[in-house]
Each structure stands twice: as structure tokens, then as C-alpha cells.
Amino acid sequence: MSVRDNQSLPTRGFDWPGIARIAILQILVLLGLTVAVVRYVSWSSEAAWEEFSGISKPSALEAKSHPRSPTRSETVKRGGACPRSA
């Protein structure tokens, strides 16, 4: 009795359905990540454009809680001349 008769040899074939399932899963994950990145870039671009162009106005609550501070030019105009130190 030889060893060959008692033990079955491992099959050397490929599990094609398993490989196909893994490939499809990888493609779906890659597609999902691509959609997420494209939506994030689109959202952040819109937010940056609104901030740049001043489209988004502060809400009434923000305006009441944060009183408007004078701008730099208004501070200089009200402050008068600065004394020079020698």
C-alpha cells in the first residue's frame, strides 16, 4: 500500500467562482470610494466657492451672538496718528 492510495492529492485547479466574487467585491469597493471622493471634492469646492464669493450670509443668531468688530481701516481712522518712538 503506497502513500498515494491513502491520501488524496490537493486539487490544483483554480476556484474561478471565488476569484470572480473577490474581483467583483474589489470593483464595488473601488467604485464606492471613487464616488465618495468625487462627492467630497464637489462639496468642498462648492463650500469654498460660497465662502470666496460671499454667497453664504451669517444667520440672525450668528449676527446677534458675535457683534461686528471694526475692520482694520476703521480702527486706523478712529485711532488717529500713532506716536513714533525714536
C-alpha positions as CSV (number, residue, x, y, z in Angstrom):
1,M,0.0,0.0,0.0
2,S,1.5,3.3,-1.0
3,V,1.1,6.8,0.4
4,R,-0.6,7.8,-2.8
5,D,-3.5,5.4,-2.2
6,N,-4.4,6.6,1.3
7,Q,-4.1,10.4,0.8
8,S,-5.9,12.5,-1.7
9,L,-3.8,15.0,-3.6
10,P,-4.8,18.6,-3.3
11,T,-6.6,19.8,-6.3
12,R,-4.5,22.1,-8.4
13,G,-7.4,23.8,-10.2
14,F,-8.5,27.4,-9.5
15,D,-11.6,28.3,-7.7
16,W,-12.9,30.5,-10.5
17,P,-16.3,31.4,-8.9
18,G,-14.4,32.5,-5.7
19,I,-11.9,34.6,-7.8
20,A,-14.8,36.2,-9.6
21,R,-16.6,37.1,-6.3
22,I,-13.4,38.7,-4.9
23,A,-12.8,40.6,-8.1
24,I,-16.4,41.9,-8.1
25,L,-16.2,42.9,-4.5
26,Q,-12.9,44.8,-5.1
27,I,-14.5,46.6,-8.0
28,L,-17.5,47.6,-5.9
29,V,-15.4,48.9,-3.1
30,L,-13.2,50.9,-5.6
31,L,-16.3,52.3,-7.2
32,G,-17.8,53.3,-3.8
33,L,-14.6,55.0,-2.8
34,T,-14.4,56.8,-6.1
35,V,-18.0,58.1,-5.7
36,A,-17.2,59.2,-2.1
37,V,-14.1,61.1,-3.2
38,V,-15.9,62.8,-6.1
39,R,-18.8,63.9,-3.9
40,Y,-16.4,65.2,-1.2
41,V,-14.4,67.2,-3.8
42,S,-17.6,68.6,-5.2
43,W,-19.0,69.5,-1.8
44,S,-15.8,71.1,-0.6
45,S,-15.4,73.1,-3.9
46,E,-19.0,74.5,-3.5
47,A,-18.3,75.4,0.1
48,A,-15.0,77.1,-0.8
49,W,-16.7,79.0,-3.7
50,E,-19.5,80.2,-1.5
51,E,-17.0,81.4,1.1
52,F,-14.9,83.1,-1.5
53,S,-17.8,84.8,-3.2
54,G,-19.6,85.7,0.0
55,I,-22.9,83.9,-1.0
56,S,-23.4,82.4,2.4
57,K,-24.6,85.1,4.8
58,P,-24.4,84.7,8.6
59,S,-27.6,83.7,10.2
60,A,-29.5,86.0,12.5
61,L,-28.3,84.0,15.5
62,E,-24.7,84.4,14.5
63,A,-25.1,88.1,13.9
64,K,-26.5,88.6,17.4
65,S,-24.0,86.4,19.2
66,H,-21.0,87.9,17.5
67,P,-21.1,91.7,17.4
68,R,-19.3,93.1,14.4
69,S,-15.8,94.2,15.2
70,P,-14.4,97.2,13.4
71,T,-12.3,96.5,10.4
72,R,-8.6,97.4,10.3
73,S,-9.2,100.5,8.2
74,E,-12.0,101.7,10.6
75,T,-9.6,101.2,13.6
76,V,-6.9,103.3,12.0
77,K,-9.3,106.1,11.0
78,R,-10.7,106.3,14.6
79,G,-7.4,105.9,16.4
80,G,-5.6,108.9,14.9
81,A,-1.8,109.1,14.4
82,C,0.4,106.6,16.2
83,P,3.3,108.2,18.2
84,R,6.7,107.4,16.8
85,S,9.4,106.1,19.1
86,A,13.0,107.1,18.5
